[in-house]
Amino acid sequence: MKIEHIAFNVPDASEVAKWYVEHPGLSIIRHVGGVNQIHFLADDQDRTTIEIYTNHDSEIPNYHELDPFILHIAFTVEDMDAEKQRLLDAGATIAGELQNLPNGDQLLFMRDPWGIPLQLAKRSQSLRKSERS
C-alpha cells in the first residue's frame, strides 16, 4: 500500500487551502465544493498530498494546543532562515527552538495561522532513497 493523503479538519477549509497555496507553495489538485469545502493539496513534486476540509459535524481540533511532537506537517527547506522569515511574514508563528541535530539536520517547529504545527526540515541527507548521495 501507499499513503494517499493525511487529512485536517479546519474551521475554514477554503482560507486554509489558499494560505497553503500562496505560502508553502502547494497546489490544489482536487476541490470538492459543498458544505465541507474539501481541498486536496500536493507538494511541487506531486509526492505528498494533504486534505483540508471543514466538517462541523465532527470536532475541529484546537491545533494551537496540540504539541507539535504529536502531529505536524514537515516541509523540506534549503534555506532555513529565509523560509522561516517568509512564513512569519505570512502569519505563521514560531513553536519551538531551532534544533541542530548531531547528524547535521536542522529542524524548526512553527504554526500556521490556524495553529496547525509545521516543521521546517533542512536535512543533511534526504529521506528519499532516490535523492541520497
C-alpha positions, 0 to 999 in steps of 0.5 A, a space after each residue: 500500500 501507499 499513503 494517499 493523503 493525511 487529512 485536517 479538519 479546519 474551521 475554514 477549509 477554503 482560507 486554509 487551502 489558499 494560505 497553503 497555496 500562496 505560502 508553502 507553495 502547494 497546489 490544489 489538485 482536487 476541490 470538492 465544493 459543498 458544505 465541507 469545502 474539501 481541498 486536496 493539496 500536493 507538494 511541487 513534486 506531486 509526492 505528498 498530498 494533504 486534505 483540508 476540509 471543514 466538517 462541523 459535524 465532527 470536532 475541529 481540533 484546537 491545533 494551537 494546543 496540540 504539541 507539535 511532537 504529536 502531529 505536524 506537517 514537515 516541509 523540506 527547506 534549503 534555506 532555513 532562515 529565509 523560509 522561516 522569515 517568509 512564513 512569519 511574514 505570512 502569519 505563521 508563528 514560531 513553536 519551538 527552538 531551532 534544533 541542530 541535530 548531531 547528524 547535521 539536520 536542522 529542524 524548526 517547529 512553527 504554526 500556521 495561522 490556524 495553529 496547525 504545527 509545521 516543521 521546517 526540515 533542512 536535512 543533511 541527507 534526504 529521506 528519499 532513497 532516490 535523492 541520497 548521495 
